[in-house]
Amino acid sequence: MSYAETEVLIIGAGVLGAATARELSRYRVDVTLVEKNVDVGWGITKANVGVVNQGKDTLEFRPEYRRSHLLWRSLAMMEPLCAELDVPFRKVGGWEMCWDMKMKEKLDKLARRTESLGLGKDRFYWYPELKEMEPNVSPKILGGLHDPDIAVVNPVYLTQALVENACDNGVHLMLETEVLDMKAGHHWFEVATSRGDFRARYVVNAAGEWVDKIAAMVGADDFVLFPIKGYVGVLDRRCEGLVNGLVSVLPEEPGDMNIVVPTVEGNLLFGIQLQINRRGDHSTTEHMARKALENARRLVPDISRENVINAFCGFLMLRNYEIGWHECEVGMSGRVPRFINMTIGYPGVSASPGAAAEVVEVLRKDGLKLEPDPKFNPRRKGIPDFSRLSDKEKSELIRKDPRYGHVVCRCETVTEGEIVEAIRRGATTLDGVKHRVRAGMGRCQGGFCGPRVTRILARELGIPESEVTKKGGDSTHLSCRVKDILGKEEGDG
């Protein structure tokens, strides 16, 4: 049997796998990144509201937790990383609010702890002061603790940028490549995938929701994971400005998560953590939607059901029960040499830069020769966001490429030029385009622009429109042309 050989095989192109691939691309080392989906960042990375967590919560982040240190290490890394990769990073600030004095006492304790850990000095504002900065929050709020450092990113944008830059620096990406089996030898791992077999000196297992199943193939599953499902609602852009930063209230009951947060694009998200989930079940229910909207309206009464344009299963966190609810797995397996597991759960996006750097240190310590590559280029230029350009910048872009003068998605003002560039960078599906340039993310959810995006995809990929899919696999949405059903030919009346 013939094998393709690589020094480091990374399984999973979510944010952890992507960040690790990009970090390794700094060195002269052969790295292959495999992903079973048709695009990157489509697993639990996508099921994230994009808050760059500061690690201040007294329950979630204690000094004895390893994931706390991974997160705290990442805090200084995220903004410079986004600047290098031309990924929008927006500091919005955040509020942890309270209804009564008993809850305020908890916030006072949180503020003291935050300062003692050197994570900043957060200030409590009573409602009249808070209202000056967040005029639309409920008057029933007593006050809130303000964290000026809270920021937001788009997790999928970040993952795409990490992978693009890693590939520009020599990493080999293989999409639609599912790992089927694996054997651990003395010097190599033999890995069977849906697109051929590999031999790898090291395996980095960043398979997200399926990380324990991959680990079990070689007996490296020395942890137990349980997925937790939550609901995230998406509000129309017309709600932009209802809140300026993240607003939330400490949960009164287990399972509640009252949060409203702006995105880098201008929408607002609201959500609720709900229940332990069945693996692979990413559905939402009417009950989840009703409860989440009810909680959001308690914080911001002006939010209405009519403003909800979409929803998704979010906060799909994987918790490690055997080594602790609050712990993570980022490091060499204790059972299998040269096999590294990566699973953080919440807040994996925020902790990804630090986790990737830690994996590189583990590999170096284990003996992998990591010689810096003098040709490494840390910078990547994003796709122009036509809707946010000045008139002068728009005119210059159209002059260079007239396709930027053709608006395809009216809701989000996305042009044909942006869609073509998204396809050039790897989008092969409607969702691939949507998650790069937002065509189909507006009020109509692709009802008007969907056929036009389909036509552009077919043209650029050189395939019939009937073969264009929503998200790969069998997700085609056109079966045939209407004139074929009617038996008419081109030119017939």
Secondary structure, 3 states (H helix, E strand, C coil): CCCEEEEEEEECCCHHHHHHHHHHCCECCCEEEECCCCCCCCCCCCCCCCEECCCCCCCCCCCCCHHHHHHHHHHHHHHHHHHHHCCCEEECCEEEEECCHHHHHHHHHHHHHHHHCCCCCCEEEEHHHHHHHCCCCCCCCCEEEEECCCEEECHHHHHHHHHHHHHHCCCEEECCCCEEEEEECCCCEEEEECCEEEEEEEEEECCHHHHHHHHHCCCCCCCCEEEEEEEEEEECHHHCCCCCCEEEECCCCCCCCEEEEECCCCCEEEEEEEEECCCCCCCCCHHHHHHHHHHHHHHCCCCCHHHEEEEEEEEEEEEECCCCCCCCEEEECCCCCCEEEEECCCCHHHHHHHHHHHHHHHHHHHCCCCCECCCCCCCCCCCCCHHHCCHHHHHHHHHHCHHHHCEEECCCCEEHHHHHHHHHCCCCCHHHHHHHHCCCCCCCCCCCCHHHHHHHHHHHHCCCHHHCECCCCCCECCCCCHHHHHCCCCCCC
